[in-house]
């Protein structure tokens, strides 16, 4: 509740003023419409008392499409796009270093192995 109150009473007004000033300094950016003011506030998340139980529940919610990665990351105060970009970098590096990649405890076959199975 406190965070919603801070957003409504202070942060959104401050953001609108900042965006107004920014659009005055940069008139060619087209930031004068209300639709350009759409934004989200990311707050630090609260740790769960049982992280294994929460991780399992999160995995289930994602698997049965009752949530999104964006929503789950937002609960932890993280940006899902940053998480996906970082994970992509890590997976590329793991492939480059020939480190086995496991998903749900099962090793994911390399692309060459997948091609052999198709032939």
Secondary structure as a PSIPRED ss2 file (coil, helix, strand):
# PSIPRED VFORMAT (PSIPRED V4.0)

   1 X C   1.000  0.000  0.000
   2 X H   0.000  1.000  0.000
   3 X H   0.000  1.000  0.000
   4 X H   0.000  1.000  0.000
   5 X H   0.000  1.000  0.000
   6 X H   0.000  1.000  0.000
   7 X H   0.000  1.000  0.000
   8 X H   0.000  1.000  0.000
   9 X H   0.000  1.000  0.000
  10 X H   0.000  1.000  0.000
  11 X H   0.000  1.000  0.000
  12 X H   0.000  1.000  0.000
  13 X H   0.000  1.000  0.000
  14 X H   0.000  1.000  0.000
  15 X H   0.000  1.000  0.000
  16 X H   0.000  1.000  0.000
  17 X H   0.000  1.000  0.000
  18 X H   0.000  1.000  0.000
  19 X H   0.000  1.000  0.000
  20 X H   0.000  1.000  0.000
  21 X H   0.000  1.000  0.000
  22 X H   0.000  1.000  0.000
  23 X H   0.000  1.000  0.000
  24 X H   0.000  1.000  0.000
  25 X H   0.000  1.000  0.000
  26 X C   1.000  0.000  0.000
  27 X H   0.000  1.000  0.000
  28 X H   0.000  1.000  0.000
  29 X H   0.000  1.000  0.000
  30 X C   1.000  0.000  0.000
  31 X C   1.000  0.000  0.000
  32 X C   1.000  0.000  0.000
  33 X C   1.000  0.000  0.000
  34 X H   0.000  1.000  0.000
  35 X H   0.000  1.000  0.000
  36 X H   0.000  1.000  0.000
  37 X H   0.000  1.000  0.000
  38 X C   1.000  0.000  0.000
  39 X C   1.000  0.000  0.000
  40 X C   1.000  0.000  0.000
  41 X C   1.000  0.000  0.000
  42 X C   1.000  0.000  0.000
  43 X C   1.000  0.000  0.000
  44 X C   1.000  0.000  0.000
  45 X C   1.000  0.000  0.000
  46 X C   1.000  0.000  0.000
  47 X C   1.000  0.000  0.000
  48 X C   1.000  0.000  0.000
  49 X C   1.000  0.000  0.000
  50 X C   1.000  0.000  0.000
  51 X H   0.000  1.000  0.000
  52 X H   0.000  1.000  0.000
  53 X H   0.000  1.000  0.000
  54 X H   0.000  1.000  0.000
  55 X H   0.000  1.000  0.000
  56 X H   0.000  1.000  0.000
  57 X H   0.000  1.000  0.000
  58 X H   0.000  1.000  0.000
  59 X H   0.000  1.000  0.000
  60 X H   0.000  1.000  0.000
  61 X H   0.000  1.000  0.000
  62 X H   0.000  1.000  0.000
  63 X H   0.000  1.000  0.000
  64 X C   1.000  0.000  0.000
  65 X C   1.000  0.000  0.000
  66 X C   1.000  0.000  0.000
  67 X C   1.000  0.000  0.000
  68 X C   1.000  0.000  0.000
  69 X H   0.000  1.000  0.000
  70 X H   0.000  1.000  0.000
  71 X H   0.000  1.000  0.000
  72 X H   0.000  1.000  0.000
  73 X H   0.000  1.000  0.000
  74 X H   0.000  1.000  0.000
  75 X H   0.000  1.000  0.000
  76 X C   1.000  0.000  0.000
  77 X C   1.000  0.000  0.000
  78 X C   1.000  0.000  0.000
  79 X C   1.000  0.000  0.000
  80 X H   0.000  1.000  0.000
  81 X H   0.000  1.000  0.000
  82 X H   0.000  1.000  0.000
  83 X H   0.000  1.000  0.000
  84 X H   0.000  1.000  0.000
  85 X H   0.000  1.000  0.000
  86 X H   0.000  1.000  0.000
  87 X H   0.000  1.000  0.000
  88 X H   0.000  1.000  0.000
  89 X H   0.000  1.000  0.000
  90 X H   0.000  1.000  0.000
  91 X H   0.000  1.000  0.000
  92 X H   0.000  1.000  0.000
  93 X H   0.000  1.000  0.000
  94 X H   0.000  1.000  0.000
  95 X H   0.000  1.000  0.000
  96 X H   0.000  1.000  0.000
  97 X C   1.000  0.000  0.000
  98 X C   1.000  0.000  0.000
  99 X C   1.000  0.000  0.000
 100 X C   1.000  0.000  0.000
 101 X C   1.000  0.000  0.000
 102 X E   0.000  0.000  1.000
 103 X E   0.000  0.000  1.000
 104 X C   1.000  0.000  0.000
 105 X C   1.000  0.000  0.000
 106 X E   0.000  0.000  1.000
 107 X E   0.000  0.000  1.000
 108 X C   1.000  0.000  0.000
 109 X C   1.000  0.000  0.000
 110 X C   1.000  0.000  0.000
 111 X H   0.000  1.000  0.000
 112 X H   0.000  1.000  0.000
 113 X H   0.000  1.000  0.000
 114 X H   0.000  1.000  0.000
 115 X H   0.000  1.000  0.000
 116 X H   0.000  1.000  0.000
 117 X H   0.000  1.000  0.000
 118 X H   0.000  1.000  0.000
 119 X C   1.000  0.000  0.000
